Each structure stands twice: as C-alpha cells, then as structure tokens.
C-alpha cells in the first residue's frame, strides 16, 4: 500500500500514511475544506433557512409578536 499523499510505502504506525507529516497534511485538507464528502446541502448549512429559524425563535421569545 502506498501513502495517499506522497505515494511512498506506508508505515504501520501512521497507516495509511508513511509519516506523521503526511497524516497531518491529510488532516489539514479535511479541516480547510479541500476534501469534502458529496451530498445534499443540509438545512443547517443553508443560510436562508438558518435566518428564517432565527426569526421564528425571536417571535417566540417576544410572545409571538414580530419585532418592529
């Protein structure tokens, strides 16, 4: 098996990577959004839906009245 980052032989300690450096490079790709799992946009990820929910919660906090 070869390291998915640099293609060198993997090290059992860092498998599937060859070193801590390559494991960290891979982690950085996930954390910065370079890697992503394809799928539909979740409701929580849609800013318009989140904004509507914020308005709904404001209405409940003010006794059901819309803010002026």
C-alpha positions as CSV (number, residue, x, y, z in Angstrom):
1,X,0.0,0.0,0.0
2,X,1.3,3.5,-0.8
3,X,0.8,6.7,1.1
4,X,-2.1,8.7,-0.5
5,X,-0.2,12.0,0.0
6,X,3.3,11.3,-1.3
7,X,3.0,7.7,-2.7
8,X,5.8,6.3,-0.6
9,X,5.5,2.9,1.2
10,X,3.2,3.2,4.3
11,X,4.5,2.9,7.9
12,X,2.4,0.7,10.2
13,X,2.5,3.4,12.9
14,X,0.9,6.0,10.6
15,X,-1.1,3.8,8.2
16,X,-2.4,4.5,5.6
17,X,0.3,7.3,5.6
18,X,4.0,7.0,5.5
19,X,4.7,9.6,8.3
20,X,3.2,11.9,10.8
21,X,3.8,14.7,8.3
22,X,1.6,13.1,5.6
23,X,-1.1,12.3,8.2
24,X,-1.0,16.0,9.2
25,X,-1.2,17.2,5.6
26,X,-4.3,15.0,5.1
27,X,-5.9,16.3,8.3
28,X,-5.3,19.9,7.1
29,X,-7.0,19.1,3.8
30,X,-10.1,18.0,5.7
31,X,-10.0,20.9,8.1
32,X,-9.7,23.5,5.4
33,X,-12.5,22.0,3.2
34,X,-10.1,20.8,0.4
35,X,-11.7,17.4,0.9
36,X,-15.5,17.1,1.1
37,X,-18.0,14.2,1.1
38,X,-20.5,14.8,-1.7
39,X,-24.1,15.1,-0.6
40,X,-27.1,17.4,-0.5
41,X,-27.0,20.6,1.5
42,X,-28.3,20.1,5.0
43,X,-30.9,22.5,6.2
44,X,-28.5,23.9,8.8
45,X,-25.9,24.7,6.1
46,X,-28.4,26.8,4.1
47,X,-28.1,30.4,5.3
48,X,-31.6,31.3,4.2
49,X,-33.1,28.5,6.4
50,X,-30.9,29.5,9.4
51,X,-32.1,33.1,9.0
52,X,-35.7,32.0,8.9
53,X,-35.2,29.9,12.0
54,X,-33.7,32.9,13.8
55,X,-36.8,35.0,13.0
56,X,-39.0,32.2,14.3
57,X,-37.2,32.0,17.6
58,X,-37.3,35.8,18.0
59,X,-41.1,35.6,17.6
60,X,-41.4,33.0,20.3
61,X,-39.3,35.0,22.7
62,X,-41.3,38.1,22.3
63,X,-44.6,36.4,23.0
64,X,-45.4,35.7,19.3
65,X,-45.2,39.3,18.2
66,X,-42.9,40.2,15.3
67,X,-40.1,42.6,16.2
68,X,-40.7,46.2,14.9
